Amino acid sequence: MSLFYERKDSEEPDKPGRPEAQEKPEEPGERESSFPIGRVYISARRRGVDVTALGHLVLHLPHGLASAVVVFTMSYIIGIVTGLEWWILFGCWALSGALAFNRPCERLLARWLLRLRYPAPEEEQKLRPVWREVTGRAGVDANAYQLWVQEKDAVNASAAAGHIVSVTSHSLSTLTPAQLGGVLAHELGHHTRGHAWASLLAYWYALPSRLTRLLVLRLAKRVQRPSGGAAILTAVVIAVVVLSLATTTYGLIFLPLATPYLVAAVSRQAELRADEHAASLGFAAPLMSVLRAEHDRREPRRDAPEGVALRLLDSHPDVYTRMHRLQTHLERRR
């Protein structure tokens, strides 16, 4: 889960833990230079699963079941050829999702798949105090997460797996400590609400079915096209089968067609909930300034207006909606 959507060419937020000195949290931006850290209380409840994380898993359940069929078939065939019990291979795949929370596996994921790197010493000096301030307000152990840097010329951040939090090198060089705190608080919200691990598990367990679909499509392109009569007969048979399945399943067979739009809608809600988490920690104002500045930077690059269908597939809500929600939060606190 990332702060901004990168295009390729009402649940209450968790209450933050409070330091020993009971003071009204001031809005970051009032103290741009540094974040003093005192004693931090670690909350007993560090993580949770909100409705958007559950919705993401439910919407990917058909893909997971299809993947299970694919893996079972492959395991059974391999078992016949090699004599190995099919349930061993199938069980290894079924349990492989737990590797998303294993620290060594997460490091491999971060370095080789997500193309992240360790922070440089000067980046560590800026990143670590801000991260401790954010986690301190949330009542979360700062050392429970791994901080990474993505080499990119854009303001962005992401949360992945069970413990990965990354920011771009451009963010570290341009954002103030308060603004960086707002970005990190947003990503921490993805972790504490279960968005990051739910997204990774959904992707991982849907991967076999997606690879099988791509393979079938490539093989279908190599098959010679049937004659006119055979094509018409094939189309009629397919239509009859689809109509029969639609009748017996009360139209649920067409649900996969709407799944991309439903997943995008759930993802947009997850981003708004992560914004709420950052706002609840006192980072609403600096997060708004980051959103506004990055929107102004990207706006001149936009081409023609997008269609409704493309906007419905966006995984992130528009900036104005996010700023409106954050402004509403600020007004409620006054």
N, C-alpha and C positions, 0 to 999 in steps of 0.2 A: 504494500500500500504506500502511495507516495503523496506528497503535499500537492503537487500539480500534475495534471494529466499531460503526458508526453505523447503527442501524436506522431506516428511513423510516416516519411516521404522517401410515545414520548417518555423515554426513560431518563431519569435524572442522572447526571454525571456523578462519578464517584467523588466523595468528599476527600480533599487532600489531607494528608497528615500535617500536624501543626508543630512548629518548634516549641521549645520549652517556654520561651517568652511569648505570651499570647498577644499578638499585635494584629491589627487590621492589615491584611495584605495590600500593599500598594501596587498600583498598576506598573508593570515594567515599562520603561520609557521615562519614569521619574528618576530612575537610577540607571543610566546607560553604561557607566564605566565598569562596574563590578557587581558581583553577587556575594555578599557576606554569608558564610555558612556557619550556623551554630549547631547545637545538638539536634539531631533528626530522629523522629520516632517512626519506626517502620510499621506500617499497617499490617494487621494479620491477614487481611484479604488483599492480595496484590493483583490478582487477575480475575477476570470474569468472562462471561460470554453473553453478549447482548443479542437482541433479536435480529440484527443485521448479520451477525456472524452465523447464527443458526439458519437464517434464510439463505445465506450463500451456500451452506452445506446441503440444505434441502434441494435447492435448485440444481445442484450438481449431482444429486443422487442418481438420476437416470444414467449419467455418464459413468458414474462409479460402478453401477450394476452392469453396464455394457462392458466395462473394463474387466470386471470379475469373470464374465462369460469368456472373454478373449483369453485371459490369463489361465482360466481353468482348462480351456481347450488346448492351449499350448502346453500346459503342464501335463495333461493327460497324454498328449502325443509324445512328448519327450519321455514320459514315464514308460510308454510302450516300447520306445526305441532303446532306451538306456537301462530299463529295469528299475529306475528310481521311482519311489512312491510319489504319486502326483501331489499329495497333500503337503509334501515337504516344500516343493517349489511354490505352490499356491499360498501356503502359510507364510513363507518368507516375504512374498509380495504383500500379503495382507498386513503384516507387521512392519513393513518397511517405512510406513509413515511416521513411526516413532523416531526415526533418524533425524527428522526435522527439528527435534529438540535436543539432539546430542551435540555438545559443543564442538568436538573435532569435525563432525559432519557439517555443522553450520559454518565453520571456518572455510571448509572446502567449497561450500555453496557460495559463500560471500566472495571468495577470491577467484574462483574459476567460472562460475555461472553468472553471478551478478557483477563481476568485474570490479570489485571494491578493493581498497587497499587500507593498510593501517595508517592512522594519522601521523603526520610528521611531528617532530618535537614542538615546533612553534604552533602547529594546529592543535596539538594536544593541550598546550597551555591555555588556549582560548576555549576549546571545546569542553574539557573536563569540568572546570568550575561551573559553567552554565548548566551542564548536564546534572551536576550534583544539586544545584539549586532547583531544577525542575523536578527531579526525583524526590528531593527533600520535601517540597510542597505537596507532592502526591503521596508521601509516606511509602515510597518504594526504595528498595536497595539499589543504589546506583551501580554497584558491581554485578548485579544480576544480568546486565545487558552488555553487549559488545558494541563499541563505537567504531564505525568505519567511515571512510571517505570515498566518494565517487569523483573521479577526475572528469569534471564537466563544466562548461562555461554557461551555467544557468543556475538560478536559485531553486533548489529543490531538496527534498529529503525523502527517505523511505523507511518502512519497517517491514521486516521479513522474518519468516520462520518463527522461532520462539524467543530469540534474544538479539536479533540483528537490528541495529539502528544506524542509518547512514545519512550523511549530508554531503552535498557537493562541495568541491573545493572553492567554487565561486561563492557559495553561501558563507563559508568561513572567512573569506577575504573581504566581503562587502557588507555583511550584516552586522549590526550592533549586537552586543551581548543580549539585550532585551529581545530584539527581533529573532536572534538565534534561539533564545529560550522559547519563544512562541512556536517556532518551527519544530523544535525537539518535543515540546509538550504535545503538539498535534500527533507526532509519531508515537509517543508514549501512549496516547489514547488508543491508537490502533492495537497496541500490544495488550493493554489492560482490559480492553473490551473484546479481545479475541479475534479481531479482524485479520491480523497478520497470519497466525497459524491456520485459521480456517481457510484463507485464500490459498495458502501453500498446499494444504492437504487436498483441497478440491482440485487444484491443478495436477497434483501428483497422481491421484487415483483416477483421474479422467484421461491421463496420458496414453495408456494402452489403447483405449477405444478411439482416440483421436488419430494415433499413428495408424491403426488399422483402417480407419476411414480414408486417410490420405493414400495408403497403399492400394485400397480398392479403387479409388478414383484414378490413380495412375495406371492401373491395369486396365480399367475400363476404356481409357483413351487409346490403348493399343489394340483393342478389339475392333474388328472391322464392323462398319455400320451395316445393319440388316437391310434387306430390300424393303420396298414400300409396303408390301402386304405384311411382312413379318413385323415391321415397325408398328403398323396399326394394330396388329394382334397383340403385340407386347404391351402397347399403351392401354388397350382395353382390359387386358388381364390385370395390369397394375392398378387401373382405376377401380376395377371390381374389388380387388383385395383391399385397397385403401378405404373404399366405401364401407366394406364389411367390417373392417377393424374400427372405423370411426363410429359405426353404429353400435358395436358391442362394447366399446370403451367409452361411450358417451362423449366422444370428441377429444378424449385425453391424448389420442395419438398425435394430435396437432400441437400439443404443449411444447415439444422441443423447438417448434418454429418461433414461439414467443420467449423461449428461455434466454436468448441474448439480451432482449430488452428488459426482462425481469432482473437478470443479473446486474445489468447496468444501473437499474433503479435502486437495487439494494446497495450497490457500491456507492452511489451518490449519497444515500442516507448514512452510510458508514463514514464518509468524509465529513458530513455535517456533525455527526456525533463525536468524531475526533476533534473537530473545531470546538464543540461544546466542552470537551474535556480540557482543552488548552485554556478556554475562557474561565472555566471553574478554578483553574490554578492561578488566575490573575494575568493571563497573557493575551487577553482579547485585543487590547489596543495595539501592541506591537505586531500581532499576527495580521490584523487588518492592514497595517502599513506595509507589510510584506506582500500581501495579496494585491493591494492597490498598485504598488510599484512594479511588481512582476506583470500584472495585467497591462499596465501602461507600456511596458517594454515589449510585450508580445503583440499588442493590438495592431500596430502598423504593419505587421507581417501577415495579417489575415487577408485571405483572398475574398472571393465572393461568399455571401452568406450561405450557411449550410442548410440543408433540408431538415424537415422535422424528423425524419427517420434517423439521420446521422446524429442529431442532437439527442435523440432518445437512446442512442448507443454510447453516449459519453459516460465514462466511469466517474467523472467529477462534475459536481454542480457548477454552474457559472459563478464567476467571482462576485457578481452583485448579490446573488442569493446568499453566499457565504458571508459577505460583509454586512448584509442586512441582519442576519442571525446574530453575528458578533456584536453589532451595534445595539440590538435589542437586549442582549445580555448585559452590556455596559449600562444601559438605561435602567434596567431592573436593580442594579447594584447601587445606583445613586439614591 
